[in-house]
Amino acid sequence: MKIQKLQPSQKIIFACLVIAIVMEAVCIAYNIFTAFACCCKAALIKILLALSVILFIFLLVVVVTAGFANEKLLKQGEDDVHNINTDSVLTGNLGGSFIMAVIATVFSIANIIVSK
């Protein structure tokens, strides 16, 4: 599928996910770099915190944009959870990608807390 044919919300989600993947790679590389820096870890860890915050912002944009673009599915997913319809929740009415983005956002919050 060509990018020009995507809806604006899909373009935002796609761009933010690509940037989030790049930021995650940068965070991992920087984390490996700081693991070998013995003398100045306190100064270097602040940069990792900033990178983690940037990553969180892009993931949050993805979750919020996808949430607004798919309000009907989110409402149906909420009803399925309240009615204990686990088959519907687990088979993907919300979409596995959306659930994975929410989980990644939660873990990025944990990453920020740990790197403080």
N, C-alpha and C positions, 0 to 999 in steps of 0.2 A: 504494500500500500504506500502510495506517495504521501509525503508530508503535506503537500498542498491540498489534498483531499480531506485532511483531518479537520474536525471541528476545532474552534479556538480553545475550548477547554482541554481537548486532547493534545493540542500543540503545547499548551502550558505544562500539562502533566509530563509529556514526553521530554521536553527541555529540562524541566526540574529533575526528573529522574536521571537523565544523562549527567547533569551537573552534580547530583548527589553521588552517583557512582564514581565520578572523577574525584570528588571531595573525599569520599571514603578511601579511595586508593592513596590520596595524598596523606590522609590521616594515618593510614597503616604504615606508609613509608616513613613519615615523620616520627611515628612511634618507634619504629625500628631504629631510626637514627638516634633518638634520644635515649634508647636503651644502652647505647654504647658511650654516651656522654656522661662520664662519672662526676665531673666537677661542677657543672653548671645546670643540673636538671631543674632547679627551681626557676631559673629564667626561661628555660626552653619549654617547660610545661604550659606556660601561659599561651604560647602560640598554639599548642594543641587544643587548649580550651577554646580559643577563638575559631579554629577550624571546626571543632565539634559544634559550636553554636551555628556556624554557617551551614553545616550539614543539616542540622535540626531545622533551620528555617526553610531550606529547600524541600525537605521531607514534609514539613507542615503545610507548605503551599500545595504539594501533591495531594495530601489527604483532604485538605479543605476544598480544593478545586474538584476533586473526584466526588467528594460528598455532596457538594452543591449540584454537580452535573447529574448525579444519580440519587436524588432525594427520594424518589418513589421506591427504589430498591432498598435504600436504607430504612425507610419506614416499614417495608415488608419484612426486612430482616429483624427489625425490632419486634414486630408482631410475632414472628416465628420464635424468637427467644422467649418472649413472655408466654407463648402457648406451648413451649417445650417441644417444638417441632425441630429436633436436632437434625433430621435428615435434610431438611430444607436449608438449614444454616450451613451444614458441613458440605453440601453438594455445590454451593457456590452461587446462591442468589445474590449475595453481596459481591461475589467475585474474589477469587483467591488472591489476585494482585492487590486489591484494595486492602484485604486483611493483612497481607504481607507488608504493605506500606505503613499501615497503622502499627504493626509490631515493630518495624524498623524505626518508626518515630519514637515509640516508647523506649526502645533500646538506646536511641540517640540521647534521650533525656537522661537515662541512666549513665551514659557515657559522660555527659556534661557534669553530672553530680560527682562521679568518680574522679574526673580530672580537675576538680576544684581544689 
